[in-house]
Amino acid sequence: MQLITKTLFIVLILMLSACTTPKKDKFDNTMTTIEQATRWNQFEGIVNLMDPEYLKDNPVSDLDIERLKQFRISGYTVTQKQMSEDGNSYVQTVMLQMYSVHNPVERQVRWNQEWRMNEESGRWTMFSGLPDVTQR
C-alpha cells in the first residue's frame, strides 16, 4: 500500500510539473521563434513579431533588412532576462555572435529586447528594434 501511495504521489508531481498555462506556452513559442529566426537570418519574420504601435514610430526599412542580411549569425546567447511580476512584459539582453559575409571576422552585438503580451491579439510582441550591426 505504501508503495502505491508513493508511486501515485510521484506521478501526481510529474503531471503537475508538466502543466503550463497558455500564456507561458505562447511566451516559450515566441522566444523559440525569435531565436530560430535570428539564427537563420529571417529578419523579415522578426519584423512580423514586432508590435504594430512600435513599428508606426520606428519603421523598419528595406535597407535595415538588407544590412542585416550581410551578416551570418554564429551564436545567440541570452545573457540577462526578467519577467514582470504580472507576467505581461519581459526584457532580455541577447549577445549575438556574427560575422560579415564580406569579412569573416566574428564580432559580438548586444541586442536588448522588450516584449509585451498583447491582450487583444493574445500574442507576445516586441517593443524594441532589430539588432544594430553598426555597434562598435
Residue frames as qw, qx, qy, qz and C-alpha x, y, z in Angstrom:
[[0.000, 0.884, 0.467, 0.000, 0.00, 0.00, 0.00],
 [0.309, -0.793, 0.101, 0.515, 2.79, 2.38, 0.87],
 [0.413, -0.118, 0.605, 0.671, 4.46, 1.69, -2.50],
 [0.198, 0.633, 0.658, 0.358, 1.24, 2.50, -4.35],
 [0.159, -0.929, -0.256, 0.217, 0.86, 5.75, -2.40],
 [0.385, -0.593, 0.330, 0.626, 4.44, 6.79, -3.16],
 [0.372, 0.158, 0.689, 0.601, 4.03, 5.90, -6.83],
 [0.093, 0.800, 0.565, 0.180, 0.79, 7.88, -7.11],
 [0.264, -0.874, -0.052, 0.406, 2.43, 10.83, -5.38],
 [0.399, -0.351, 0.499, 0.684, 5.36, 10.79, -7.82],
 [0.273, 0.434, 0.708, 0.486, 3.00, 10.50, -10.81],
 [0.050, -0.902, -0.423, 0.069, 0.95, 13.44, -9.48],
 [0.325, -0.739, 0.171, 0.565, 4.08, 15.59, -9.05],
 [0.377, -0.075, 0.639, 0.666, 5.23, 14.76, -12.57],
 [0.177, 0.651, 0.671, 0.309, 1.82, 15.60, -14.00],
 [0.144, -0.928, -0.244, 0.241, 1.68, 18.92, -12.18],
 [0.375, -0.572, 0.339, 0.646, 5.17, 19.86, -13.30],
 [0.345, 0.182, 0.698, 0.601, 4.16, 19.20, -16.91],
 [0.112, 0.825, 0.553, -0.017, 1.21, 21.61, -16.66],
 [0.282, -0.104, 0.089, 0.950, 1.74, 25.01, -18.22],
 [0.272, 0.679, 0.400, -0.552, -0.51, 27.93, -18.90],
 [0.606, 0.656, 0.375, 0.248, -1.45, 29.05, -22.42],
 [0.044, 0.990, -0.138, -0.001, 0.31, 32.39, -21.78],
 [0.512, -0.602, 0.574, 0.213, 3.51, 30.55, -20.81],
 [0.729, 0.221, 0.590, 0.269, 3.24, 28.33, -23.89],
 [0.426, 0.869, 0.195, 0.159, 2.82, 31.38, -26.14],
 [0.200, -0.917, 0.335, 0.090, 5.78, 33.04, -24.46],
 [0.644, -0.341, 0.634, 0.260, 8.02, 29.98, -24.86],
 [0.673, 0.484, 0.502, 0.249, 6.96, 29.59, -28.51],
 [0.235, 0.970, 0.022, 0.063, 7.69, 33.27, -29.20],
 [0.345, -0.791, 0.480, 0.160, 11.16, 33.09, -27.62],
 [0.703, -0.037, 0.651, 0.284, 11.94, 29.96, -29.65],
 [0.550, 0.730, 0.369, 0.168, 10.68, 31.66, -32.82],
 [0.052, 0.982, -0.175, -0.047, 12.81, 34.78, -32.31],
 [0.494, -0.576, 0.607, 0.236, 15.92, 32.72, -31.68],
 [0.685, 0.196, 0.647, 0.269, 15.38, 30.46, -34.69],
 [0.431, 0.864, 0.243, 0.096, 14.51, 33.36, -36.99],
 [0.133, -0.922, 0.337, 0.139, 17.65, 35.19, -35.87],
 [0.600, -0.357, 0.668, 0.257, 19.90, 32.16, -36.34],
 [0.583, 0.350, 0.658, 0.324, 18.52, 31.67, -39.87],
 [0.148, -0.181, 0.208, 0.950, 18.72, 35.39, -40.79],
 [0.021, -0.570, -0.742, -0.352, 14.96, 35.63, -41.20],
 [0.131, -0.208, -0.313, 0.917, 14.74, 39.27, -40.12],
 [0.345, -0.198, -0.395, -0.828, 11.63, 39.91, -42.21],
 [0.594, -0.388, -0.696, -0.110, 9.91, 37.34, -39.99],
 [0.392, -0.279, -0.515, 0.709, 11.19, 39.09, -36.89],
 [0.117, -0.079, -0.074, -0.987, 9.54, 42.30, -38.08],
 [0.537, -0.340, -0.577, -0.514, 6.26, 40.37, -38.01],
 [0.583, -0.394, -0.633, 0.324, 6.84, 39.76, -34.28],
 [0.200, -0.006, -0.225, 0.954, 7.21, 43.49, -33.61],
 [0.102, 0.618, 0.635, -0.452, 4.30, 45.44, -32.17],
 [0.326, 0.664, 0.478, 0.473, 2.38, 47.47, -34.78],
 [0.195, -0.971, -0.134, 0.022, 2.37, 50.53, -32.49],
 [0.568, -0.573, 0.327, 0.492, 6.15, 50.31, -32.12],
 [0.553, 0.189, 0.557, 0.589, 6.55, 49.96, -35.91],
 [0.170, 0.898, 0.365, 0.178, 4.47, 53.10, -36.52],
 [0.237, -0.955, 0.144, 0.106, 7.02, 55.16, -34.60],
 [0.336, -0.609, 0.665, 0.272, 10.06, 53.08, -35.60],
 [0.864, 0.433, 0.004, -0.255, 9.56, 51.72, -39.12],
 [0.648, -0.313, 0.599, 0.350, 11.97, 49.08, -40.40],
 [0.445, 0.704, -0.268, -0.485, 13.26, 49.93, -43.86],
 [0.945, 0.321, -0.046, 0.028, 14.33, 47.57, -46.63],
 [0.368, 0.710, -0.484, 0.355, 17.84, 48.96, -46.13],
 [0.487, -0.537, 0.556, -0.406, 17.77, 47.82, -42.47],
 [0.943, 0.024, 0.293, -0.159, 16.86, 44.29, -43.56],
 [0.780, 0.574, -0.183, 0.171, 19.44, 44.24, -46.35],
 [0.023, 0.747, -0.555, 0.365, 22.15, 45.43, -43.94],
 [0.682, -0.364, 0.554, -0.310, 21.33, 42.53, -41.60],
 [0.950, 0.280, 0.115, -0.074, 21.43, 40.07, -44.49],
 [0.459, 0.736, -0.456, 0.200, 25.11, 40.94, -44.90],
 [0.206, -0.521, 0.729, -0.393, 25.79, 39.04, -41.67],
 [0.726, -0.096, -0.668, -0.135, 25.60, 35.44, -40.56],
 [0.576, -0.622, 0.280, -0.451, 24.70, 34.57, -37.00],
 [0.583, 0.258, -0.754, 0.156, 27.05, 32.07, -35.36],
 [0.319, -0.185, -0.783, 0.500, 25.73, 32.40, -31.80],
 [0.382, -0.577, -0.222, -0.687, 22.66, 33.57, -29.87],
 [0.469, -0.161, -0.721, 0.484, 23.05, 33.76, -26.09],
 [0.363, -0.808, -0.252, -0.390, 20.54, 35.26, -23.67],
 [0.452, 0.234, -0.523, 0.683, 22.71, 36.97, -21.05],
 [0.111, 0.085, 0.533, -0.834, 20.03, 38.73, -18.97],
 [0.309, -0.383, -0.684, -0.538, 16.30, 38.24, -18.65],
 [0.068, 0.138, 0.634, -0.757, 13.50, 39.43, -16.43],
 [0.190, -0.508, -0.740, -0.398, 9.77, 38.81, -16.45],
 [0.255, -0.417, 0.145, -0.861, 7.46, 41.37, -14.87],
 [0.234, -0.035, 0.806, -0.542, 5.55, 40.40, -11.75],
 [0.655, 0.317, 0.293, -0.620, 2.24, 40.35, -13.64],
 [0.606, 0.025, 0.753, 0.255, 3.75, 38.20, -16.41],
 [0.509, 0.776, 0.364, -0.074, 2.75, 40.64, -19.17],
 [0.346, 0.896, -0.276, 0.035, 6.16, 42.07, -20.04],
 [0.905, -0.211, 0.186, 0.320, 9.64, 40.68, -20.41],
 [0.234, 0.903, -0.350, -0.082, 13.05, 42.10, -21.16],
 [0.914, -0.158, 0.242, 0.284, 16.11, 40.22, -22.26],
 [0.080, 0.833, -0.458, -0.301, 19.59, 41.00, -23.46],
 [0.948, 0.206, 0.216, 0.107, 20.97, 38.78, -26.18],
 [0.203, -0.679, 0.540, 0.454, 24.59, 38.59, -27.27],
 [0.852, 0.504, 0.102, -0.098, 24.80, 37.77, -30.95],
 [0.465, -0.425, 0.580, 0.517, 27.98, 36.35, -32.40],
 [0.652, 0.696, 0.279, -0.111, 28.03, 37.32, -36.05],
 [0.444, -0.334, 0.464, 0.691, 30.30, 37.82, -38.99],
 [0.425, 0.653, -0.116, -0.616, 30.02, 39.70, -42.27],
 [0.889, 0.322, 0.318, 0.066, 29.78, 37.68, -45.46],
 [0.501, 0.821, -0.158, 0.224, 32.47, 40.03, -46.81],
 [0.137, 0.626, -0.619, 0.454, 34.83, 39.75, -43.83],
 [0.799, -0.267, -0.524, -0.124, 34.73, 36.52, -41.85],
 [0.231, 0.218, -0.617, 0.720, 35.85, 38.06, -38.57],
 [0.412, -0.583, -0.698, -0.051, 33.42, 37.25, -35.78],
 [0.015, 0.273, -0.304, 0.913, 32.14, 40.01, -33.54],
 [0.137, -0.459, -0.823, 0.306, 29.55, 40.41, -30.82],
 [0.177, -0.368, -0.203, -0.890, 26.50, 42.61, -30.91],
 [0.060, 0.233, 0.756, -0.609, 24.29, 43.28, -27.89],
 [0.276, -0.337, -0.572, -0.695, 20.56, 43.17, -28.65],
 [0.155, 0.115, 0.642, -0.742, 18.19, 44.49, -25.98],
 [0.278, -0.313, -0.738, -0.530, 14.66, 43.20, -26.45],
 [0.298, 0.058, 0.528, -0.793, 11.46, 44.28, -24.73],
 [0.238, -0.222, -0.865, -0.381, 8.41, 42.06, -25.07],
 [0.383, 0.022, 0.414, -0.825, 4.79, 42.62, -24.04],
 [0.193, 0.328, 0.924, 0.029, 1.72, 40.43, -24.09],
 [0.271, -0.022, -0.265, -0.925, -0.81, 41.99, -26.43],
 [0.362, 0.183, 0.782, -0.474, -4.11, 41.08, -24.79],
 [0.602, 0.480, 0.006, -0.638, -6.12, 41.94, -27.93],
 [0.631, 0.459, -0.563, -0.273, -4.22, 39.61, -30.23],
 [0.922, -0.328, 0.160, -0.130, -3.26, 37.17, -27.48],
 [0.880, 0.254, -0.097, 0.390, 0.36, 37.09, -28.59],
 [0.536, -0.626, 0.064, 0.563, 3.72, 38.39, -27.41],
 [0.522, 0.790, 0.113, 0.303, 5.06, 41.33, -29.43],
 [0.656, -0.135, -0.092, 0.737, 8.44, 43.04, -29.37],
 [0.020, -0.983, -0.181, 0.024, 8.65, 46.73, -28.40],
 [0.366, -0.705, 0.402, 0.456, 12.24, 47.16, -29.50],
 [0.534, 0.703, -0.303, -0.359, 14.15, 47.21, -32.75],
 [0.945, 0.260, -0.149, 0.130, 16.30, 44.83, -34.72],
 [0.741, -0.427, 0.066, 0.514, 19.94, 44.32, -33.73],
 [0.176, 0.962, -0.150, -0.147, 22.21, 47.28, -34.51],
 [0.919, 0.111, 0.095, 0.366, 25.09, 45.86, -36.55],
 [0.353, 0.771, -0.131, 0.514, 26.82, 49.24, -36.57],
 [0.637, -0.764, 0.094, -0.043, 27.70, 48.90, -32.86],
 [0.525, 0.578, -0.528, 0.333, 31.39, 49.02, -32.09]]
